[in-house]
């Protein structure tokens, strides 16, 4: 197995995902997913959104451990805190340990630019910048998204695939399936009829299926 995964989150990490900070409610909400590599449960990914008027604080946490026999073949730890205002990133602080490789992205909005410092060097992004915030269905209208793990600002295309049944905690839910494409990645996303984020699936570089299984629907 290739131990190197390239995962595009936001935040929850994307996330996920704000006239009143979230697309769904003014109350705090949390998405918690079990994460599977093929049939092996390897960890979790959570997104917590705390809205306040036109702002929101978003916290993303992910932790994976891939076991092989009695050894940990791969480990991944990712934490991000973002503040959003009027549907755009205001500040971001992200730290990742990708199997021993340390990555970071920090920054804030200044003079209509998101000014970033990353492990790869500084950069300044003009206009309203959004992350891979899967929890916010407005993500589906995006043309560029910030990878909070690497600091890359990527062109994306997102298309509607169709409706299908999805099992959440034993219940069958009609879900809308979308596909997000960018350089070297293809991510399938499922949303409920009310556009709650339900699931995620992608194929890693090593050919394994990575999928998110929602533990329960956010209140």
C-alpha positions in Angstrom: 0.0 0.0 0.0 1.2 3.5 -0.8 1.3 5.2 2.6 1.0 8.7 1.2 -2.5 10.0 0.9 -3.5 13.3 -0.6 -6.6 14.5 1.2 -8.4 17.7 0.4 -10.4 18.9 3.5 -11.9 21.9 5.1 -13.0 22.8 6.9 -14.0 20.5 7.3 -12.2 21.1 6.5 -13.4 21.9 4.5 -15.6 21.1 5.4 -17.2 21.7 5.5 -20.1 25.3 4.5 -23.0 31.7 5.9 -25.7 34.7 5.7 -25.8 33.9 9.3 -22.7 31.9 9.3 -24.1 28.5 8.4 -26.5 27.6 5.7 -28.8 25.7 8.1 -29.0 27.2 11.6 -27.8 29.8 14.0 -27.2 27.1 16.6 -23.8 25.3 16.8 -23.7 22.2 14.6 -21.3 19.3 14.5 -20.7 16.7 11.8 -18.8 13.6 13.0 -17.8 10.9 10.6 -16.2 7.5 10.9 -13.5 7.1 8.2 -12.9 3.9 6.4 -10.1 2.8 4.1 -11.8 0.1 2.0 -13.4 -2.0 4.8 -11.0 -1.0 7.6 -12.1 1.8 10.0 -9.1 4.0 10.4 -10.3 7.1 12.4 -12.6 10.0 12.5 -13.2 13.5 10.9 -15.3 16.1 12.8 -16.5 19.6 11.8 -18.0 22.0 14.4 -19.6 25.2 13.2 -20.4 27.9 15.8 -22.3 30.8 14.1 -22.7 34.4 15.4 -24.6 36.8 13.2 -22.6 37.2 9.9 -19.6 35.4 11.4 -18.8 31.8 12.2 -16.0 29.8 13.9 -15.2 26.5 12.3 -13.1 23.8 13.9 -12.0 20.7 12.0 -10.3 17.7 13.4 -9.2 14.5 11.7 -7.2 11.5 12.9 -6.3 8.4 10.9 -4.2 5.3 11.7 -3.8 2.6 9.0 -2.8 -0.7 10.6 -1.0 -3.5 8.9 -0.7 -6.7 11.0 0.5 -5.3 14.3 2.1 -2.1 13.0 0.8 1.4 12.1 1.6 1.7 8.4 0.3 5.3 8.1 -0.8 8.0 10.5 -2.5 11.3 9.9 -3.5 14.2 12.2 -5.1 17.4 11.0 -6.6 20.4 13.0 -7.9 23.6 11.5 -9.6 26.6 13.0 -11.2 29.1 10.7 -13.3 32.2 11.1 -15.7 33.1 8.3 -17.4 36.4 7.6 -20.0 37.1 4.9 -19.3 33.7 3.4 -15.5 34.2 3.1 -12.5 33.1 5.1 -11.4 35.8 7.5 -8.7 33.9 9.4 -7.2 30.4 9.3 -4.8 28.3 11.3 -4.2 24.8 10.2 -1.6 22.2 11.3 -1.1 18.7 9.8 1.1 15.8 10.6 1.0 13.6 7.5 2.8 10.5 8.5 5.7 12.5 10.0 5.6 15.4 7.4 4.6 18.6 9.1 2.4 21.0 7.1 0.8 24.3 8.1 -1.3 27.1 6.7 -2.0 30.3 8.7 -3.3 33.7 7.6 -5.9 36.4 7.7 -7.7 38.8 5.4 -6.0 42.1 4.8 -7.1 44.7 2.2 -9.4 42.3 0.3 -6.7 39.7 0.2 -6.2 36.5 2.2 -2.6 36.7 3.3 -1.1 33.3 4.0 2.0 31.8 5.5 2.5 28.1 4.6 5.2 25.5 4.9 5.8 26.1 1.1 6.1 29.9 1.5 3.9 33.0 1.7 1.1 33.9 -0.7 -1.7 36.4 -1.1 -5.1 35.4 -2.6 -7.4 38.2 -3.8 -11.1 38.4 -3.2 -13.4 36.1 -1.3 -11.6 32.8 -0.6 -13.4 29.6 0.4 -12.0 26.3 1.6 -13.1 22.7 0.9 -16.0 23.3 3.3 -18.2 20.4 2.4 -20.7 21.1 5.1 -21.8 24.3 3.3 -23.8 23.5 0.1 -22.7 26.8 -1.3 -19.4 24.9 -1.9 -21.2 23.4 -4.9 -21.1 26.8 -6.7 -17.4 27.3 -6.2 -14.8 27.5 -9.0 -11.7 27.7 -6.8 -11.1 26.3 -3.3 -8.2 26.6 -0.8 -6.7 23.3 0.4 -6.2 24.0 4.2 -3.6 21.2 4.4 -1.2 22.3 1.6 -2.2 25.9 1.0 -2.9 25.2 -2.7 -5.6 27.3 -4.3 -7.2 24.9 -6.7 -9.5 25.2 -9.7 -12.5 22.9 -9.2 -15.5 21.7 -11.2 -18.5 20.3 -9.5 -21.4 18.4 -11.2 -24.6 16.8 -10.1 -24.6 13.0 -10.6 -28.1 12.1 -9.5 -30.3 11.0 -6.5 -29.8 7.7 -4.7 -30.6 6.0 -1.4 -28.0 6.3 1.4 -28.1 4.4 4.7 -27.5 6.6 7.7 -27.6 4.7 11.1 -29.8 2.1 9.6 -32.2 4.5 8.0 -32.6 4.9 4.2 -32.3 8.6 3.1 -32.7 10.0 -0.4 -29.4 11.7 -1.1 -28.2 14.0 -3.9 -24.8 12.9 -5.2 -22.2 15.4 -6.6 -18.7 15.0 -7.9 -15.9 17.5 -7.3 -13.0 17.3 -9.7 -9.6 19.1 -9.4 -6.0 18.3 -10.3 -5.4 14.6 -9.5 -8.5 14.3 -7.3 -12.2 13.2 -7.7 -14.4 13.4 -4.6 -18.0 12.3 -4.4 -20.3 14.1 -2.0 -23.8 13.2 -0.8 -26.3 15.7 0.6 -29.8 15.3 1.9 -32.9 16.9 0.3 -32.4 19.8 2.7 -28.7 19.9 1.7 -27.2 18.5 4.8 -23.8 17.0 4.1 -24.1 13.2 4.5 -21.1 11.4 3.1 -17.8 11.6 1.2 -15.9 9.1 -0.9 -12.7 9.2 -3.0 -9.9 7.0 -4.2 -6.4 7.4 -2.8 -3.3 7.4 -5.0 -2.7 3.8 -3.9 -6.1 2.8 -5.3 -7.9 2.4 -2.0 -11.4 3.6 -1.4 -11.6 6.3 1.4 -15.1 7.0 2.6 -16.8 9.0 5.4 -19.7 7.4 7.3 -21.8 9.9 9.2 -22.5 8.9 12.8 -25.7 11.0 13.1 -27.4 13.9 11.4 -26.6 17.4 12.8 -29.4 18.9 14.8 
